[in-house]
Amino acid sequence: MSAPRGLPDDVRESVSKRYYSYPDVLHSASWFLVSELAEVDYCEVIEDRRERRVGSDRADFYQTNNTVALGKGEQMTLREFLGAEFFLDLDALTACNADRIVFWFEL
């Protein structure tokens, strides 16, 4: 969708403070407009390269941080990959007139 954009210039001070308080743990801050998320083609086929935990009887139990080789993953739509919960959240963001989401990743 896009490379990390960093924190928005007008982000709340409490959000900025939280992010910059953990520089060794938090990384790749970014944001999306809710309107951008609404325009994505969720029928696009992608490759799910998450490695499933060996010995697990749950098909949705993934080994943290491991991926399978390119071409060895499962083909699915972006909608299937994200799951129903994502779209409920997107609907809720739209309903409350949210402008954007701000996020980052943790090591």
Secondary structure as UniProt FT lines:
FT   TURN            9..10
FT   HELIX           13..20
FT   TURN            23..25
FT   STRAND          26..33
FT   HELIX           34..38
FT   TURN            42..43
FT   STRAND          45..48
FT   STRAND          50..52
FT   TURN            54..55
FT   TURN            59..60
FT   STRAND          62..67
FT   TURN            70..71
FT   STRAND          74..77
FT   HELIX           78..82
FT   HELIX           84..95
FT   TURN            96..97
FT   STRAND          100..106
//
